[in-house]
Amino acid sequence: MAPVVSQLTIDSADPHALARWWREVLDWSYAWEPADDDDEIEIQPPDGAATSWLFLKVPDVKTVKNRLHVDLRPPNGSDQATELERLLALGATRVDIGQGDVPWHVLADPEGNEFCLLRSTPDQLAAAVAAEGTGA
């Protein structure tokens, strides 16, 4: 039997602000209502369909590219350009990590953690996989 992933843990200078930002980006909710003095804040999807994220207060500052990052897809009914505009309006910034000319956008959250915005929606991806007949 394999272990179960409980949370994705993210180091943060200000876990309240970063959790609030990602909560808005993902349209998730707090796992519990955080107190002002909490050094850890957890957010989760409303339907429990994904692993929750736990933001921990740490004293050190991010100095290099993430070794782990999140890939986001535009939601069904939207598109990459619309979602990019929304993320930038929320405070995401464009980041060049040497990715070159690719069909996704590399962005960073307010604390500089990189993430990618992919091109296709979940339904578009499912249709492409079905068309390929891979069953993957």
Contacts in CASP RR format, 6 or more apart in sequence:
PFRMAT RR
TARGET T0000
AUTHOR 0000-0000-0000
METHOD contacts of the structure
MODEL  1
MAPVVSQLTIDSADPHALARWWREVLDWSYAWEPADDDDEIEIQPPDGAA
TSWLFLKVPDVKTVKNRLHVDLRPPNGSDQATELERLLALGATRVDIGQG
DVPWHVLADPEGNEFCLLRSTPDQLAAAVAAEGTGA
5 51 0 8 1.000
6 51 0 8 1.000
6 52 0 8 1.000
7 42 0 8 1.000
7 51 0 8 1.000
7 52 0 8 1.000
7 53 0 8 1.000
7 54 0 8 1.000
8 51 0 8 1.000
8 52 0 8 1.000
8 53 0 8 1.000
8 54 0 8 1.000
9 53 0 8 1.000
9 54 0 8 1.000
9 55 0 8 1.000
9 56 0 8 1.000
10 18 0 8 1.000
10 53 0 8 1.000
10 54 0 8 1.000
10 55 0 8 1.000
10 56 0 8 1.000
10 113 0 8 1.000
11 56 0 8 1.000
11 58 0 8 1.000
11 60 0 8 1.000
11 62 0 8 1.000
12 18 0 8 1.000
12 19 0 8 1.000
12 55 0 8 1.000
12 56 0 8 1.000
12 57 0 8 1.000
12 58 0 8 1.000
12 111 0 8 1.000
13 57 0 8 1.000
13 58 0 8 1.000
13 61 0 8 1.000
13 111 0 8 1.000
14 57 0 8 1.000
14 111 0 8 1.000
15 38 0 8 1.000
15 39 0 8 1.000
15 40 0 8 1.000
15 41 0 8 1.000
15 55 0 8 1.000
15 56 0 8 1.000
15 57 0 8 1.000
16 34 0 8 1.000
16 36 0 8 1.000
16 38 0 8 1.000
16 41 0 8 1.000
17 110 0 8 1.000
18 55 0 8 1.000
18 109 0 8 1.000
18 110 0 8 1.000
18 111 0 8 1.000
19 30 0 8 1.000
19 34 0 8 1.000
19 41 0 8 1.000
19 42 0 8 1.000
19 43 0 8 1.000
19 53 0 8 1.000
19 55 0 8 1.000
21 90 0 8 1.000
21 91 0 8 1.000
21 109 0 8 1.000
21 110 0 8 1.000
22 28 0 8 1.000
22 43 0 8 1.000
22 53 0 8 1.000
22 55 0 8 1.000
22 109 0 8 1.000
23 29 0 8 1.000
23 30 0 8 1.000
23 43 0 8 1.000
24 90 0 8 1.000
25 72 0 8 1.000
25 87 0 8 1.000
25 90 0 8 1.000
25 92 0 8 1.000
25 109 0 8 1.000
26 43 0 8 1.000
26 45 0 8 1.000
27 46 0 8 1.000
28 43 0 8 1.000
28 44 0 8 1.000
28 45 0 8 1.000
28 46 0 8 1.000
28 53 0 8 1.000
29 43 0 8 1.000
29 44 0 8 1.000
29 46 0 8 1.000
30 41 0 8 1.000
30 42 0 8 1.000
30 43 0 8 1.000
30 44 0 8 1.000
31 42 0 8 1.000
31 43 0 8 1.000
31 44 0 8 1.000
31 52 0 8 1.000
32 42 0 8 1.000
34 41 0 8 1.000
39 56 0 8 1.000
39 57 0 8 1.000
40 54 0 8 1.000
40 55 0 8 1.000
40 56 0 8 1.000
40 57 0 8 1.000
41 54 0 8 1.000
41 55 0 8 1.000
42 52 0 8 1.000
42 53 0 8 1.000
42 54 0 8 1.000
42 55 0 8 1.000
43 52 0 8 1.000
43 53 0 8 1.000
43 55 0 8 1.000
44 50 0 8 1.000
44 52 0 8 1.000
44 53 0 8 1.000
45 52 0 8 1.000
62 111 0 8 1.000
62 112 0 8 1.000
62 113 0 8 1.000
65 97 0 8 1.000
65 114 0 8 1.000
66 113 0 8 1.000
66 114 0 8 1.000
69 113 0 8 1.000
69 114 0 8 1.000
69 115 0 8 1.000
69 116 0 8 1.000
70 115 0 8 1.000
70 116 0 8 1.000
71 104 0 8 1.000
71 115 0 8 1.000
71 116 0 8 1.000
71 118 0 8 1.000
72 83 0 8 1.000
72 115 0 8 1.000
72 116 0 8 1.000
72 117 0 8 1.000
72 118 0 8 1.000
73 117 0 8 1.000
73 118 0 8 1.000
73 120 0 8 1.000
73 121 0 8 1.000
73 122 0 8 1.000
73 125 0 8 1.000
74 80 0 8 1.000
74 82 0 8 1.000
74 83 0 8 1.000
74 117 0 8 1.000
74 118 0 8 1.000
74 119 0 8 1.000
74 120 0 8 1.000
74 121 0 8 1.000
75 83 0 8 1.000
75 121 0 8 1.000
75 122 0 8 1.000
76 121 0 8 1.000
76 122 0 8 1.000
76 123 0 8 1.000
77 121 0 8 1.000
77 123 0 8 1.000
78 121 0 8 1.000
79 121 0 8 1.000
80 105 0 8 1.000
80 117 0 8 1.000
80 118 0 8 1.000
80 119 0 8 1.000
80 120 0 8 1.000
83 117 0 8 1.000
84 105 0 8 1.000
84 117 0 8 1.000
87 107 0 8 1.000
87 117 0 8 1.000
88 94 0 8 1.000
88 107 0 8 1.000
91 110 0 8 1.000
92 107 0 8 1.000
92 108 0 8 1.000
92 109 0 8 1.000
92 115 0 8 1.000
93 107 0 8 1.000
93 108 0 8 1.000
93 112 0 8 1.000
94 105 0 8 1.000
94 106 0 8 1.000
94 107 0 8 1.000
94 108 0 8 1.000
95 106 0 8 1.000
95 107 0 8 1.000
95 108 0 8 1.000
95 112 0 8 1.000
95 114 0 8 1.000
96 106 0 8 1.000
97 106 0 8 1.000
97 114 0 8 1.000
99 106 0 8 1.000
103 118 0 8 1.000
103 119 0 8 1.000
104 116 0 8 1.000
104 117 0 8 1.000
104 118 0 8 1.000
104 119 0 8 1.000
105 116 0 8 1.000
105 117 0 8 1.000
106 114 0 8 1.000
106 115 0 8 1.000
106 116 0 8 1.000
107 114 0 8 1.000
107 115 0 8 1.000
107 116 0 8 1.000
107 117 0 8 1.000
108 114 0 8 1.000
108 115 0 8 1.000
109 115 0 8 1.000
120 128 0 8 1.000
129 135 0 8 1.000
129 136 0 8 1.000
END
